[in-house]
Amino acid sequence: MVVAKSERLHIGLFGRTNVGKSTIFNLIAGQNIVITSEIPGTTTDVVEKTLELSTLGPVVIFDTAGIDDTSDLGKKRKIKTEQVFNRCDIALLVTEANQWTKFEEQLIKEFQEKNIPCIIVINKKEPNSIFEIKNKLPKIIYDILQTRDVFLTKLTEIIQQELKVKNEKTQNLFDNLLTSGNTCIFVTPIDSGAPKGRLIMPQVQALRAALDENIISLIVQPEELNLALDSLKNPPDLIVCDSQVVKQVIEKIPQEQKITTFSILFARMKGDVKIEFEGIEIIDTLKPEDKILIAEACTHHAQKDDIATVKIPNLLKKYLGFLPKIDYTSGHQFPDNLPEYKLVIHCGACMLTRTEKLNRIKEVQKVSGNITNYGMILSFLNGYLARTLEPFNL
């Protein structure tokens, strides 16, 4: 199975125009993907490449336009470059040995604000003394005479060191919920949104995570749940269901049975489940003139029973007695007019990295906004939020 982009380490190359970002990008990729030139502004848009790097595993690398681009399209290019900040787990700041400007200082400041580890890549043999001042930042010197293997060995060593603390804080899907030998039933309806012959991404990722942890797993459709429960000698340690059938499933199981949803599981792993739980409180204060943003990480074609455009709006209208104005965003685009929204309802973010989802939460909080997710709002509107959050001991 191909590793999803959201499960790969994201590495971005940043810097001024014509400092050698594209050269480093091609070196890491091992092929000439991006045109390189001495003409400033050759890279006009973000370029990304998925590949495997020894010791790091599957990664995505980004080449970006120069942060100091002064051309007519420079402003738009800069916006595209800054959007990559939110997707990166680690930043490579490419610069020249004898130049250090306000643009490098600006980039480092932004990386620090977003808690993105930064490595300085100097594209000459000997660094200028200015880098001695930056002794708190790791650095690597790119020498055109170096082989790719030598450069990548050093680079991956530094990346591993920088990510060690960050990785220790990363939570796995079933941490503190299930352990080896536990039993879990996954309730996965096959609806119009599921591609023929395949499961949707969160279901696939949850099943793989369960296998990795040696969790005994059963996968059924809602109609088969009772048969699955009857086939077990003991009740399952956890039931995980699609958010859209949470009401149907809860009505079939005993009160003491632990249950949650795929979306809530991913909200905990990719984001901050406590903050998203607190975001639910705003629903009872909504007014007809308030605006809601529904954020979808993927860009699938909406189905007739789509969760974002049909089910959530219908349940909100039934609960509130009216429907606030709803705007939508999808993919890696996240609007800059967040202060306009009383509430952001985000999907489970299975298509985003944890870094990108956490940065979105921070952006919402900066404007004193509220954010929740599909799983929580569907459980809340169906009257079962306390039940689906019970396994997390919030």
Summary of the structure (lengths in Angstrom):
residues: 394
radius of gyration: 23.4
end to end distance: 34.7
largest distance: 72.1
contacts: 1238
relative contact order: 0.11
helix: 40%
strand: 18%
